[in-house]
Amino acid sequence: MTDHMTATPEEQRALSQEELGFANQSRQPALGQLPDKDLSDLIGLLRVRRNRARDIAARQGREARGKVSPSGKTSAGGNEGTRSKAEYLTAALDRATEERDRRDAGGSDGASQTELAEKAMQLKAEADRTNPMVEEGGAIHPNDPDADPGKGGMDQTERTTAPSGALDHAGELPARERSRMRT
């Protein structure tokens, strides 16, 4: 259950040859060289194997405790081997899904670390340039003395009544009363 380059002897004993091949594919550098489709296929296969081992371990545990009748000729004596198989397959599945998540987080274009670093340097260089608004003398902030005052308030317009025809704080009351009469 560690990320070694090869499987430990315990892992080799617990897993079948096919499962061991899947677990070895889920280790670096082989994992990093898998195409996205093969990585998705590996995750699916590992998930199926892990779920099967987990289900068998649960059944064996119930048989060993006497909770259910044996599925074979004799009752299972324990489930340590199958539990360890499920744990190794879970670790392999975790490695593979972490790699897929890392690829997804890196962007859909699959840019390498070098390309990402170059892009970051370019964006930083663009951000360090002087703002063209400052050079031209245009306003950057509303509190700037050169800023455009914008639209004035209602008190600066010729209208002294609300659009509804109401005066001062009567607000929408006359408009609501007129709308009730129409219905």
C-alpha positions in Angstrom: 0.0 0.0 0.0 2.9 2.3 -0.7 3.9 4.0 -3.9 7.1 1.9 -4.6 8.3 1.3 -8.1 7.4 -2.4 -7.9 5.0 -4.4 -5.8 6.0 -5.6 -2.3 6.2 -9.4 -1.7 3.0 -9.1 0.4 1.2 -7.4 -2.5 2.5 -10.0 -5.0 1.1 -12.8 -2.7 -2.3 -11.0 -2.3 -3.0 -10.2 -5.9 -3.5 -12.4 -9.0 -1.1 -11.9 -11.9 -3.7 -9.9 -13.8 -4.4 -7.7 -10.8 -0.7 -7.3 -10.1 -0.3 -6.0 -13.7 -3.0 -3.4 -13.1 -1.4 -2.4 -9.8 2.0 -2.0 -11.5 0.4 0.1 -14.3 -0.9 2.4 -11.5 2.7 3.3 -10.4 5.0 5.9 -11.9 6.5 6.2 -14.4 4.2 3.8 -16.2 1.1 5.7 -15.0 2.3 9.0 -16.4 2.9 7.5 -19.8 -0.6 6.0 -20.2 -2.9 7.8 -22.6 -6.1 9.3 -21.1 -8.3 6.5 -22.6 -6.1 3.8 -21.2 -6.0 5.5 -17.8 -9.8 5.6 -17.7 -9.9 1.9 -18.7 -7.4 1.1 -15.9 -9.5 3.0 -13.4 -12.6 1.1 -14.4 -10.9 -2.3 -14.2 -9.4 -1.5 -10.8 -12.7 -0.3 -9.5 -14.5 -3.5 -10.6 -11.7 -5.7 -9.1 -11.7 -3.7 -5.9 -15.5 -3.9 -5.5 -15.5 -7.6 -6.0 -12.7 -8.2 -3.5 -14.5 -5.9 -1.0 -17.7 -7.8 -1.4 -16.1 -11.2 -1.1 -14.2 -10.0 2.1 -17.5 -8.9 3.6 -19.2 -12.2 2.8 -16.3 -14.2 4.2 -16.3 -12.1 7.4 -20.0 -12.8 7.9 -19.4 -16.5 7.3 -16.6 -16.6 9.8 -18.7 -14.9 12.4 -21.6 -17.4 11.7 -24.0 -14.7 10.6 -24.7 -16.4 7.2 -24.6 -19.9 5.9 -21.4 -20.7 3.9 -21.6 -20.1 0.1 -19.3 -23.1 -0.5 -18.9 -26.5 1.1 -17.2 -25.1 4.2 -17.5 -21.8 6.0 -14.7 -19.2 5.5 -12.2 -19.2 8.4 -11.5 -15.5 8.0 -11.1 -12.7 5.4 -7.6 -11.3 6.0 -6.3 -12.3 2.6 -9.2 -10.9 0.7 -9.3 -7.7 2.8 -5.6 -7.1 2.1 -6.3 -7.7 -1.7 -9.1 -5.1 -1.5 -6.7 -2.7 0.3 -4.0 -3.1 -2.4 -6.5 -2.6 -5.2 -7.9 0.5 -3.4 -4.4 1.9 -3.2 -3.8 1.3 -6.9 -7.2 2.8 -7.7 -6.4 5.9 -5.6 -3.1 6.4 -7.5 -4.8 6.1 -10.8 -7.6 8.5 -9.9 -5.1 11.0 -8.5 -3.3 11.0 -11.8 -6.5 11.5 -13.7 -7.5 14.4 -11.4 -4.0 15.9 -11.8 -4.4 15.7 -15.6 -7.9 17.3 -15.4 -6.6 20.1 -13.2 -3.8 20.8 -15.6 -6.2 21.9 -18.3 -7.8 20.2 -21.2 -4.9 21.0 -23.6 -2.5 18.8 -21.7 0.2 21.5 -21.3 3.4 20.4 -19.8 4.9 22.0 -16.7 7.4 23.9 -18.9 4.6 25.3 -21.1 2.6 26.3 -18.0 5.6 28.1 -16.5 6.3 30.0 -19.7 2.7 31.1 -19.9 2.8 32.3 -16.3 6.0 34.3 -17.0 4.3 35.9 -20.0 1.2 36.8 -18.0 3.4 38.3 -15.3 5.4 40.4 -17.8 2.1 41.7 -19.2 0.9 42.6 -15.8 4.1 44.5 -15.0 3.6 46.9 -18.0 2.4 50.4 -17.3 -1.4 50.8 -17.5 -2.2 52.7 -20.8 -4.9 54.7 -19.0 -2.2 56.3 -16.8 0.0 57.2 -19.7 -3.0 58.8 -21.6 -4.1 60.7 -18.5 -7.6 59.1 -18.5 -9.4 58.5 -15.2 -8.7 55.2 -13.5 -10.8 55.7 -10.3 -14.1 57.6 -9.7 -12.3 59.8 -7.1 -9.8 60.9 -9.7 -10.2 64.7 -10.2 -10.2 64.0 -14.0 -13.0 61.5 -13.8 -16.3 62.1 -15.6 -19.0 63.1 -13.1 -21.5 60.9 -14.8 -25.3 61.2 -14.7 -26.7 63.6 -12.1 -29.4 62.7 -9.6 -33.1 63.1 -9.9 -33.0 66.5 -8.1 -31.0 67.9 -11.0 -33.6 67.0 -13.6 -36.7 69.1 -14.6 -39.1 66.5 -13.3 -40.3 67.1 -9.7 -42.7 64.2 -9.5 -42.2 60.5 -9.7 -42.9 58.7 -13.0 -46.1 57.3 -11.5 -47.5 60.8 -11.1 -47.2 60.6 -7.3 -45.7 63.5 -5.3 -42.8 63.2 -2.9 -43.1 60.1 -0.7 -46.5 58.9 -1.8 -44.5 56.5 -4.0 -46.3 53.8 -5.8 -49.6 54.0 -4.0 -51.5 56.0 -6.7 -50.1 53.6 -9.4 -51.2 50.6 -7.5 -54.7 52.0 -7.0 -55.0 52.8 -10.7 -53.9 49.2 -11.6 -56.6 47.7 -9.3 -59.3 49.6 -11.1 -58.3 48.2 -14.5 -58.6 44.5 -13.4 
